């Protein structure tokens, strides 16, 4: 049976879903997580961009709040998805991307923090005075989390195969959504007037590189039959939501908020 995804799956909608999932993940980590904790601690937000944050007068909870929000978003999204509702292919795909992006964001910071001193786990280690052994320990935990994320994502996707999504279709869907999310994020990073190239590079690493291990969950899987594809149809609401959400994200969080922006 010929693969009909190219004519039945709408790539504009797949792109829109990827953009919304990426921007929402960044909003959760930087604005709601770090920013909300900063304000709750009585501090002042001095820098808030797509991937950078700084707080004056905060505490250790401000550094922990960003990664914590990644975990909260991932648990919520994947929990709803595994619960079996909703059934719409576009919504299921959004929940999978939202969960996967946030788990990969969390794991990537654990892997990079032993090397990059301004990442959250490194900042927490300095404030708590952890011995230097924290670096290989956190690095190892990050790699384990990546491995678990790939395995768990594979389980989730196999469940989708039973509902009509073939492995080749899922790989193509992820490619379209991941590429759109990466491009949108890089554009948002370029909006940072103070350091556009640095912002774009960090955005590329956060989505383009950190989320790439999800590809391993999309390796060919044995399927006893070729069930009908459950297509992601053209959705004007998803496309409009992505346009409006990204415009607001790029102009506000992408451009930067605070006196250091």
C-alpha positions in Angstrom: 0.0 0.0 0.0 1.4 3.4 -0.9 2.2 5.9 1.8 -0.4 8.7 1.4 0.8 11.0 4.2 2.0 13.6 1.7 -1.5 14.1 0.4 -3.5 13.5 3.6 -1.5 15.1 6.4 -1.5 18.9 6.3 2.1 20.2 6.8 1.0 23.7 7.7 -0.9 22.2 10.6 2.0 20.0 11.6 4.2 23.1 11.5 1.8 25.1 13.5 1.6 22.4 16.2 5.4 22.3 16.4 5.7 26.1 16.8 3.0 26.2 19.5 4.6 23.3 21.4 8.0 24.9 21.4 6.9 28.4 22.3 4.7 27.1 25.1 7.6 25.1 26.5 9.8 28.2 26.5 7.1 30.3 28.1 6.6 27.6 30.8 10.4 27.3 31.5 11.5 30.9 31.4 8.4 33.1 32.0 6.1 31.1 34.2 8.8 29.0 35.9 11.8 31.3 36.5 9.8 34.5 36.1 6.9 33.4 38.4 9.3 32.2 41.1 11.4 35.4 40.9 8.3 37.6 41.5 7.0 35.2 44.2 10.4 35.6 46.0 10.1 39.4 45.9 12.8 39.7 43.2 12.9 41.7 40.0 13.1 40.2 36.5 16.2 41.8 34.9 16.2 39.6 31.7 13.7 37.4 30.1 14.1 36.1 26.6 13.3 32.9 24.7 16.1 31.0 26.5 17.7 33.4 28.9 16.6 34.6 32.4 18.0 36.7 35.2 16.5 37.7 38.5 17.7 40.3 41.0 16.9 39.5 44.6 15.7 35.9 44.0 16.7 32.7 45.6 17.6 29.1 44.7 13.9 28.3 44.0 14.1 30.7 41.0 16.8 28.5 39.4 14.9 25.3 40.2 11.5 26.6 39.0 12.4 26.5 35.2 13.3 22.8 35.1 10.4 22.0 37.4 8.0 23.6 35.0 9.4 21.4 32.2 8.6 18.3 34.2 5.1 19.6 35.1 4.3 20.3 31.4 5.7 17.0 30.3 3.8 15.0 33.0 0.5 16.8 32.2 0.8 16.4 28.4 1.9 12.8 28.4 -0.6 11.9 31.2 -3.5 13.2 29.1 -2.2 11.5 26.0 -1.8 8.1 27.7 -5.2 8.5 29.3 -6.7 8.1 25.8 -8.3 11.5 25.4 -8.6 13.5 23.2 -8.8 11.4 20.1 -8.2 14.0 17.4 -4.8 13.2 15.7 -3.7 16.9 15.8 -4.3 17.2 19.5 -2.6 13.9 20.2 0.4 15.0 18.2 0.6 18.3 20.1 0.5 16.5 23.4 3.3 14.2 22.3 5.5 17.1 21.1 4.8 19.1 24.2 5.7 16.2 26.5 8.8 15.2 24.5 10.2 18.7 24.1 9.9 19.4 27.8 11.5 16.1 28.8 14.3 16.7 26.4 14.8 20.3 27.6 15.1 19.1 31.2 17.5 16.3 30.2 19.6 18.5 28.0 20.2 21.0 30.8 21.4 18.2 33.0 23.8 17.0 30.4 25.1 20.6 29.6 25.1 22.0 33.1 28.4 20.4 34.2 30.0 22.2 31.3 28.0 25.4 30.9 28.1 27.4 34.2 25.1 29.6 33.6 22.6 26.7 33.2 20.2 26.0 36.0 21.7 22.9 37.6 25.1 24.6 37.7 23.6 27.6 39.4 21.9 25.4 42.0 25.1 23.5 42.6 27.0 26.7 43.3 24.4 28.0 45.7 24.2 24.7 47.6 28.0 24.2 47.6 27.9 20.8 46.1 31.3 19.0 45.8 32.7 18.7 42.3 31.4 15.1 42.0 28.0 16.6 41.1 29.2 17.1 37.6 29.6 13.5 36.4 26.6 12.5 38.5 24.2 15.0 37.0 25.7 14.3 33.5 25.0 10.6 34.0 21.4 11.2 35.2 20.8 13.5 32.2 21.9 10.7 29.8 19.7 8.2 31.6 16.8 10.5 31.4 17.4 10.9 27.7 17.4 7.1 27.3 14.2 6.8 29.3 12.5 9.6 27.3 13.3 7.8 24.0 12.0 4.5 25.3 8.8 6.1 26.8 8.1 8.1 23.6 8.4 4.8 21.7 5.8 3.2 23.9 3.5 6.2 23.4 3.9 6.1 19.6 3.4 2.4 19.4 0.0 3.0 21.0 -0.7 5.5 18.2 0.3 2.9 15.6 -2.6 0.8 16.9 -4.9 3.8 16.3 -3.9 4.1 12.7 -0.5 5.9 12.6 2.2 4.0 10.7 5.9 4.4 11.7 6.8 6.1 8.4 3.9 8.6 8.9 5.0 9.4 12.4 8.6 10.0 11.4 7.5 12.4 8.7 5.2 14.2 11.1 8.0 14.7 13.6 10.4 15.9 10.9 7.9 18.6 9.7 7.0 19.7 13.3 10.6 19.6 14.6 11.9 21.7 11.6 9.2 24.3 12.0 9.7 24.6 15.7 13.5 24.9 15.3 13.2 27.6 12.6 10.6 29.6 14.6 12.8 29.4 17.7 15.9 30.6 15.9 13.9 33.5 14.5 12.7 34.3 18.0 16.3 34.2 19.2 17.3 36.7 16.5 14.8 39.1 17.8 16.9 39.7 20.9 18.4 43.1 20.1 21.3 42.9 22.5 22.8 39.6 21.3 20.8 38.2 18.4 23.4 35.6 17.3 23.8 34.3 20.8 20.0 34.2 21.2 19.6 32.3 17.9 22.4 29.8 18.7 20.9 29.1 22.2 17.4 28.6 20.6 18.9 26.3 18.0 20.5 24.2 20.7 17.4 24.1 22.9 15.0 22.9 20.2 17.1 21.8 17.2 19.7 19.8 19.1 18.2 19.0 22.5 15.0 17.6 21.1 16.8 15.6 18.3 17.1 12.4 20.4 13.4 11.9 20.0 14.2 10.7 16.5 15.5 7.5 18.1 11.9 6.8 19.3 10.8 6.8 15.7 12.9 4.0 14.4 11.0 1.4 12.3 8.7 -0.8 14.3 7.2 -4.1 13.3 3.5 -3.7 12.4 1.3 -6.8 11.7 -0.8 -4.9 9.2 -1.1 -1.6 7.3 -4.0 0.2 9.0 -5.5 3.3 7.5 -3.7 6.5 8.3 -5.3 8.8 10.8 -4.4 12.1 9.1 -3.7 15.4 10.7 -6.1 17.5 8.7 -5.9 21.2 7.8 -6.8 23.2 10.9 -7.3 26.9 10.6 -7.5 27.3 14.4 -4.1 25.6 14.9 -2.5 27.7 12.1 -4.0 31.0 13.5 -3.0 30.1 17.0 0.6 29.4 15.9 0.8 32.8 14.0 -0.6 34.8 16.9 1.3 32.9 19.6 4.6 33.1 17.8 4.1 36.8 17.0 3.5 37.6 20.6 6.4 35.3 21.7 8.9 36.9 19.3 7.9 40.5 20.1 7.9 40.0 23.8 10.0 37.1 25.1 12.1 36.8 21.9 12.9 40.5 22.0 13.6 40.4 25.7 12.1 41.9 28.8 14.0 43.6 31.6 16.8 46.2 31.9 19.4 43.7 30.7 17.5 43.0 27.5 
